[in-house]
């Protein structure tokens, strides 16, 4: 493990004028701009070992392309977050992002009925109507906070519409999910006994829906028959449906909100490309894809290594935690020419923001829809803006990186 050993040996040393390579996903200083560190990892330590937190990491596109689809070797059954893998807690059934086949396939098939092209497409008028009603009153103003106006509210309303959650319960469910998955700068998620997401409102809604069935998705999940991993024909239990809904609510709100914030900041930093999008809106879908590549909300995906594995001539022992650094792979020079340049015309065959393989994000089409419609509606009304960087707040936590506030100044 030459590079891993070298990384440990370099602690407290310098090489030339550069500091030793150090990547800590909990370090808020690195989190402000991790890309120079990622560049050095790709070139100098493509297999990196962090002694303080006892994990390995890979950063090149080819390593993610190889590893993420290989669920037999790089397992999700202990979680996809480093803190969760390290906690050793038992994950409840139905948390399909933390499962391997056969259970994963069975549970994912049940949930895919929520994300069919027809259902996603049917949400577009609602997404557009919300953007219009939110943005129209802001025309003529000197500025507004894009994250507060659109990034925080839109994903919550879309997920709630998908699930049929009533208006009065939406904010508390969103806030509970955000509180659980969001950490302070430098902090870790708490998976100790009793540290769980508050699902009281969601549970109450499901209990009500059990007594008042309708033609919505929750009723579908409560009544759908399937054969489980033990060969038993049954329906989902009430607790399993709560788990399903918790996964969807938690995953859908935070990351899509960050996407909208990155749209606002990147187009402010690249006004020439913003003007190109105004002149030719057909570029917008690809621009959303470039935002996703350039600034993914989630920077790393964790896996448990099931058997000894070799990367770059070194061995990662079975039982280790391995982080696949998505944000580093998305800027790998071997995959993308001039990767640190934001380019709305870039040809993007595949980027790793939504993962790869059996755990490819179920909500990817929905996130793209929200990003596209939000960008279209923003650019229809506001062709020139800057960001008040002194008042903008960039947060980097153990799970997501993005703008918590983004005040824009209209021109």
C-alpha positions as CSV (number, residue, x, y, z in Angstrom):
1,X,0.0,0.0,0.0
2,X,2.7,2.4,-1.1
3,X,0.5,5.5,-1.6
4,X,-1.5,4.8,1.6
5,X,1.6,4.4,3.6
6,X,3.2,7.4,2.0
7,X,0.1,9.5,3.0
8,X,0.6,8.5,6.6
9,X,4.3,9.0,6.5
10,X,3.9,12.5,5.1
11,X,2.0,13.8,8.1
12,X,3.9,16.8,9.4
13,X,6.2,16.9,6.4
14,X,6.3,19.0,3.3
15,X,7.5,18.2,-0.2
16,X,9.0,21.2,-1.9
17,X,6.7,24.1,-1.2
18,X,3.5,22.1,-1.1
19,X,1.8,20.8,2.0
20,X,1.3,17.1,2.3
21,X,-1.9,15.7,0.7
22,X,-4.7,15.6,3.2
23,X,-8.4,15.1,2.5
24,X,-10.8,15.1,5.4
25,X,-14.5,15.1,4.4
26,X,-15.3,16.7,7.8
27,X,-12.9,19.6,7.5
28,X,-14.8,22.9,6.8
29,X,-11.7,24.6,5.5
30,X,-11.2,22.0,2.8
31,X,-14.9,22.0,2.2
32,X,-14.9,25.6,1.1
33,X,-13.0,24.6,-2.1
34,X,-12.0,20.9,-2.2
35,X,-11.1,20.8,-5.9
36,X,-7.4,21.6,-5.6
37,X,-7.2,18.7,-3.0
38,X,-9.1,16.4,-5.4
39,X,-6.7,17.3,-8.2
40,X,-3.7,16.3,-6.1
41,X,-5.5,13.1,-5.0
42,X,-6.1,12.0,-8.6
43,X,-2.5,12.6,-9.5
44,X,-0.4,11.8,-6.5
45,X,-2.5,9.4,-4.4
46,X,-5.3,7.8,-6.5
47,X,-5.7,5.4,-3.6
48,X,-5.7,7.5,-0.4
49,X,-5.9,6.5,3.2
50,X,-7.1,8.7,6.0
51,X,-5.6,7.5,9.2
52,X,-7.6,9.8,11.5
53,X,-11.0,8.4,10.3
54,X,-9.8,5.0,9.0
55,X,-11.1,5.0,5.5
56,X,-9.7,4.7,2.0
57,X,-10.7,6.9,-1.0
58,X,-10.5,6.8,-4.8
59,X,-10.9,9.8,-7.0
60,X,-10.3,8.9,-10.6
61,X,-13.3,8.4,-13.0
62,X,-12.1,4.9,-14.0
63,X,-12.1,3.7,-10.4
64,X,-15.7,4.9,-9.8
65,X,-16.7,3.4,-13.1
66,X,-15.3,0.1,-12.0
67,X,-16.3,0.1,-8.4
68,X,-19.8,1.6,-8.0
69,X,-21.6,-1.0,-10.2
70,X,-19.8,-3.9,-8.4
71,X,-22.2,-4.3,-5.4
72,X,-20.9,-7.8,-4.6
73,X,-17.4,-6.3,-3.8
74,X,-18.4,-2.8,-2.6
75,X,-21.5,-3.3,-0.5
76,X,-24.2,-0.8,0.4
77,X,-25.7,-3.1,3.1
78,X,-23.8,-1.2,5.9
79,X,-24.8,2.2,4.4
80,X,-23.5,4.7,1.9
81,X,-22.4,7.3,4.4
82,X,-19.0,6.9,6.2
83,X,-20.4,7.5,9.6
84,X,-23.1,4.9,9.1
85,X,-20.6,2.3,8.0
86,X,-18.5,3.0,11.0
87,X,-21.5,2.9,13.4
88,X,-22.2,-0.8,12.8
89,X,-25.9,-0.2,13.5
90,X,-28.5,-2.5,12.0
91,X,-30.3,-0.8,9.1
92,X,-34.1,-1.4,8.9
93,X,-35.5,-3.3,5.9
94,X,-36.8,-1.2,3.1
95,X,-34.0,1.4,3.2
96,X,-33.2,0.4,-0.3
97,X,-30.2,2.8,-0.7
98,X,-28.6,0.8,2.1
99,X,-29.3,-2.7,0.6
100,X,-27.8,-5.2,-1.8
101,X,-29.7,-7.7,-4.0
102,X,-32.0,-9.6,-3.6
103,X,-33.7,-7.3,-1.1
104,X,-32.6,-4.2,-3.0
105,X,-34.1,-5.3,-6.3
106,X,-37.5,-6.2,-4.6
107,X,-37.8,-2.9,-2.7
108,X,-36.5,-0.8,-5.6
109,X,-39.1,-2.2,-8.0
110,X,-41.8,-1.2,-5.6
111,X,-40.5,2.3,-5.4
112,X,-39.9,2.8,-9.1
113,X,-43.7,3.1,-9.6
114,X,-43.3,6.5,-8.0
115,X,-40.8,7.6,-10.6
116,X,-42.2,6.5,-14.0
117,X,-41.7,8.9,-16.9
118,X,-45.4,9.5,-16.9
119,X,-45.5,10.5,-13.3
120,X,-42.4,12.7,-13.5
121,X,-43.7,14.4,-16.7
122,X,-47.1,15.1,-15.0
123,X,-45.3,17.1,-12.4
124,X,-43.9,19.7,-14.8
125,X,-46.9,22.0,-14.9
126,X,-46.9,22.1,-11.1
127,X,-43.2,22.8,-11.0
128,X,-43.5,25.6,-13.6
129,X,-46.6,27.1,-11.9
130,X,-44.7,27.3,-8.5
131,X,-41.7,29.0,-10.1
132,X,-43.9,31.5,-11.9
133,X,-45.9,32.3,-8.7
134,X,-42.7,32.7,-6.7
135,X,-40.7,34.7,-9.3
136,X,-43.3,37.0,-10.8
137,X,-43.6,39.1,-7.6
138,X,-39.9,39.6,-7.5
139,X,-39.7,41.2,-11.0
140,X,-38.7,44.8,-10.5
141,X,-37.1,44.1,-7.1
142,X,-33.4,45.0,-6.4
143,X,-32.7,41.4,-5.4
144,X,-33.7,38.3,-3.4
145,X,-32.3,35.1,-1.9
146,X,-32.6,32.4,-4.6
147,X,-32.2,29.5,-2.1
148,X,-34.9,30.8,0.2
149,X,-37.3,31.6,-2.6
150,X,-36.9,28.6,-4.8
151,X,-34.2,26.1,-3.6
152,X,-35.7,25.5,-0.1
153,X,-39.4,25.5,-1.1
154,X,-39.6,23.9,-4.6
155,X,-38.2,20.4,-3.8
156,X,-40.4,20.1,-0.7
157,X,-43.6,20.9,-2.7
158,X,-42.7,18.6,-5.5
159,X,-41.9,15.6,-3.2
160,X,-45.1,16.3,-1.3
161,X,-47.1,16.4,-4.5
162,X,-45.6,13.1,-5.5
163,X,-46.4,11.5,-2.2
164,X,-49.7,13.3,-1.6
165,X,-48.6,14.9,1.7
166,X,-51.0,17.6,2.8
167,X,-49.8,21.2,2.9
168,X,-49.9,21.5,6.7
169,X,-47.4,18.7,7.2
170,X,-44.9,19.5,4.4
171,X,-42.6,21.9,6.3
172,X,-42.3,19.8,9.4
173,X,-41.4,16.7,7.4
174,X,-38.9,18.6,5.3
175,X,-37.3,20.2,8.4
176,X,-37.1,16.9,10.2
177,X,-35.3,15.3,7.2
178,X,-33.0,18.2,6.8
179,X,-32.1,18.3,10.5
180,X,-31.2,14.6,10.5
181,X,-29.0,14.5,7.4
182,X,-27.4,18.0,7.8
183,X,-24.4,18.5,10.1
184,X,-22.5,21.5,11.3
185,X,-19.2,22.4,9.6
186,X,-16.7,19.7,10.7
187,X,-19.4,17.6,12.3
188,X,-20.5,14.0,11.6
189,X,-24.0,12.5,11.4
190,X,-25.1,10.9,14.7
191,X,-26.1,7.3,14.3
192,X,-25.9,6.5,18.0
193,X,-28.8,4.8,19.7
194,X,-31.9,7.0,19.6
195,X,-30.5,9.4,17.0
196,X,-33.1,8.8,14.3
197,X,-35.1,11.0,12.1
198,X,-38.4,12.2,13.6
199,X,-41.1,10.6,11.5
200,X,-44.1,11.5,13.6
201,X,-45.8,13.7,11.0
202,X,-45.1,11.2,8.2
203,X,-46.3,8.3,10.3
204,X,-49.5,10.2,11.2
205,X,-50.1,10.8,7.5
206,X,-49.6,7.2,6.6
207,X,-51.9,6.1,9.4
208,X,-54.6,8.4,8.1
209,X,-54.1,7.1,4.6
210,X,-54.5,3.5,5.8
211,X,-58.0,4.5,7.0
212,X,-58.7,6.7,4.0
213,X,-57.3,5.0,0.9
214,X,-57.2,6.9,-2.4
215,X,-55.6,6.6,-5.8
216,X,-52.3,8.1,-4.6
217,X,-48.9,6.5,-4.4
218,X,-48.9,5.9,-0.6
219,X,-52.1,3.9,-1.0
220,X,-50.4,2.0,-3.9
221,X,-47.5,1.1,-1.7
222,X,-49.8,0.1,1.2
223,X,-51.8,-2.3,-1.0
224,X,-49.2,-3.6,-3.6
225,X,-48.5,-7.3,-3.3
226,X,-45.0,-8.6,-3.9
227,X,-42.8,-11.6,-3.1
228,X,-40.2,-10.7,-0.6
229,X,-36.6,-12.0,-0.3
230,X,-37.8,-14.9,1.7
231,X,-40.3,-16.0,-0.9
232,X,-43.3,-14.8,1.1
233,X,-46.2,-13.2,-0.8
234,X,-47.3,-10.1,1.1
235,X,-47.8,-6.3,1.3
236,X,-45.5,-3.8,2.9
237,X,-46.0,-3.3,6.6
238,X,-46.9,0.1,7.9
239,X,-43.3,0.6,9.3
240,X,-41.8,-0.4,5.9
241,X,-43.9,2.3,4.2
242,X,-42.7,4.8,6.7
243,X,-39.1,3.9,5.9
244,X,-39.8,4.2,2.1
245,X,-41.3,7.6,2.5
246,X,-38.5,8.7,4.8
247,X,-35.9,7.8,2.2
248,X,-37.8,9.7,-0.5
249,X,-38.4,12.8,1.6
250,X,-34.8,12.9,2.9
251,X,-33.1,12.3,-0.4
252,X,-35.3,14.6,-2.6
253,X,-35.3,17.8,-0.6
254,X,-31.7,18.6,0.3
255,X,-29.9,17.7,-2.9
256,X,-32.3,19.4,-5.4
257,X,-32.3,22.5,-3.3
258,X,-28.5,22.6,-3.6
259,X,-28.7,22.2,-7.4
260,X,-30.9,25.3,-7.7
261,X,-28.4,27.3,-5.6
262,X,-25.5,26.2,-7.8
263,X,-27.4,27.2,-10.9
264,X,-27.7,30.7,-9.5
265,X,-24.1,31.0,-8.4
266,X,-22.5,29.4,-11.5
267,X,-24.5,31.5,-13.9
268,X,-23.5,34.6,-12.0
269,X,-19.8,33.7,-12.3
270,X,-20.2,32.9,-16.0
271,X,-22.3,35.8,-17.4
272,X,-21.3,35.1,-21.0
273,X,-22.7,31.6,-20.8
274,X,-25.8,32.9,-19.0
275,X,-26.4,35.3,-21.9
276,X,-26.0,32.3,-24.3
277,X,-28.7,30.4,-22.4
278,X,-31.0,33.4,-22.6
279,X,-30.4,33.7,-26.4
280,X,-30.8,29.9,-26.9
281,X,-32.9,28.2,-24.3
282,X,-32.4,24.8,-26.0
283,X,-29.0,24.7,-24.3
284,X,-30.6,24.7,-20.8
285,X,-31.0,20.9,-20.4
286,X,-27.3,20.4,-21.1
287,X,-26.5,23.4,-18.9
288,X,-28.3,21.6,-16.0
289,X,-26.1,18.5,-16.7
290,X,-23.0,20.6,-16.6
291,X,-24.0,22.1,-13.2
292,X,-24.5,18.6,-11.9
293,X,-21.1,17.6,-13.1
294,X,-19.3,20.7,-12.0
295,X,-20.8,21.1,-8.6
296,X,-22.6,18.0,-7.3
297,X,-24.4,18.3,-4.0
298,X,-23.1,15.1,-2.7
299,X,-19.3,14.7,-3.0
300,X,-18.7,11.1,-2.0
301,X,-20.4,7.7,-1.8
302,X,-19.3,5.2,0.8
303,X,-19.1,1.5,0.5
304,X,-18.0,-1.4,2.7
305,X,-15.3,-3.5,1.0
306,X,-16.2,-7.2,1.1
307,X,-12.9,-8.8,-0.2
308,X,-9.4,-7.6,-0.5
309,X,-9.2,-5.3,-3.5
310,X,-6.3,-3.8,-5.5
311,X,-6.2,-0.2,-6.7
312,X,-3.1,1.2,-8.3
313,X,-0.9,-1.6,-7.1
314,X,-2.0,-1.4,-3.5
315,X,-4.5,-3.4,-1.5
316,X,-7.6,-2.3,0.3
317,X,-8.3,-4.9,2.9
318,X,-11.7,-6.6,3.3
319,X,-13.8,-4.9,6.0
320,X,-12.5,-1.4,5.1
321,X,-14.7,1.6,4.4
322,X,-14.0,3.1,0.9
323,X,-15.2,6.5,-0.3
324,X,-15.8,7.0,-4.0
325,X,-15.3,10.7,-4.5
326,X,-17.9,11.6,-7.1
327,X,-16.9,15.3,-7.2
328,X,-13.3,14.4,-8.0
329,X,-14.2,11.9,-10.7
330,X,-16.5,14.5,-12.3
331,X,-13.4,16.7,-12.9
332,X,-11.0,14.0,-13.9
333,X,-8.8,15.3,-16.8
334,X,-8.8,11.7,-18.2
335,X,-12.5,11.9,-18.8
336,X,-13.3,15.6,-19.4
337,X,-10.9,18.0,-21.2
338,X,-10.3,21.2,-19.2
339,X,-12.6,19.9,-16.4
340,X,-12.3,22.9,-14.2
341,X,-13.9,25.1,-16.8
342,X,-17.7,25.5,-16.6
343,X,-19.1,25.0,-20.1
344,X,-22.8,24.7,-20.9
345,X,-22.0,23.2,-24.3
346,X,-19.8,20.5,-22.9
347,X,-20.5,17.0,-24.3
348,X,-21.3,14.9,-21.2
349,X,-21.8,11.2,-21.9
350,X,-22.0,10.2,-18.3
351,X,-21.2,11.9,-15.0
352,X,-21.2,10.3,-11.5
353,X,-23.4,12.8,-9.6
354,X,-26.4,10.4,-9.5
355,X,-24.2,7.3,-8.8
356,X,-23.8,4.3,-11.1
357,X,-25.1,0.8,-11.2
358,X,-28.0,-0.7,-9.3
359,X,-28.1,2.3,-6.9
360,X,-28.3,4.9,-9.6
361,X,-30.5,7.7,-8.1
362,X,-34.2,6.9,-8.6
363,X,-35.0,10.6,-8.5
364,X,-32.5,11.7,-11.2
365,X,-35.1,12.5,-13.8
366,X,-37.1,14.5,-11.2
367,X,-34.0,16.5,-10.2
368,X,-33.3,17.2,-13.8
369,X,-36.9,18.3,-14.4
370,X,-36.8,20.7,-11.4
371,X,-33.4,22.1,-12.4
372,X,-34.4,22.6,-16.0
373,X,-37.8,24.3,-15.2
374,X,-36.2,26.5,-12.5
375,X,-33.4,27.6,-14.9
376,X,-35.9,28.3,-17.7
377,X,-38.2,30.4,-15.5
378,X,-35.4,32.3,-13.8
379,X,-33.8,33.3,-17.1
380,X,-37.1,34.4,-18.6
381,X,-37.4,37.0,-15.9
382,X,-33.8,37.8,-14.9
383,X,-31.2,38.1,-17.5
384,X,-28.5,39.8,-15.5
385,X,-27.6,39.3,-11.9
386,X,-24.7,39.2,-9.5
387,X,-24.3,37.5,-6.1
388,X,-23.8,39.4,-2.9
389,X,-20.9,37.1,-1.9
390,X,-20.4,38.8,1.4
391,X,-23.9,37.7,2.5
392,X,-23.9,34.3,0.7
393,X,-23.5,31.3,3.0
394,X,-21.8,28.1,1.6
395,X,-22.2,25.1,3.8
396,X,-20.1,21.9,3.5
397,X,-21.3,19.0,5.7
398,X,-20.6,15.3,5.8
399,X,-23.4,14.7,3.3
400,X,-23.9,17.7,1.1
401,X,-22.2,20.9,-0.1
402,X,-24.0,23.9,-1.4
403,X,-25.5,27.3,-0.7
404,X,-27.7,27.8,2.4
405,X,-28.3,31.3,1.3
406,X,-27.6,33.0,-2.1
407,X,-28.7,36.7,-2.2
408,X,-28.6,37.8,-5.8
409,X,-28.5,41.4,-7.0
410,X,-30.6,42.1,-10.0
411,X,-29.3,44.3,-12.9
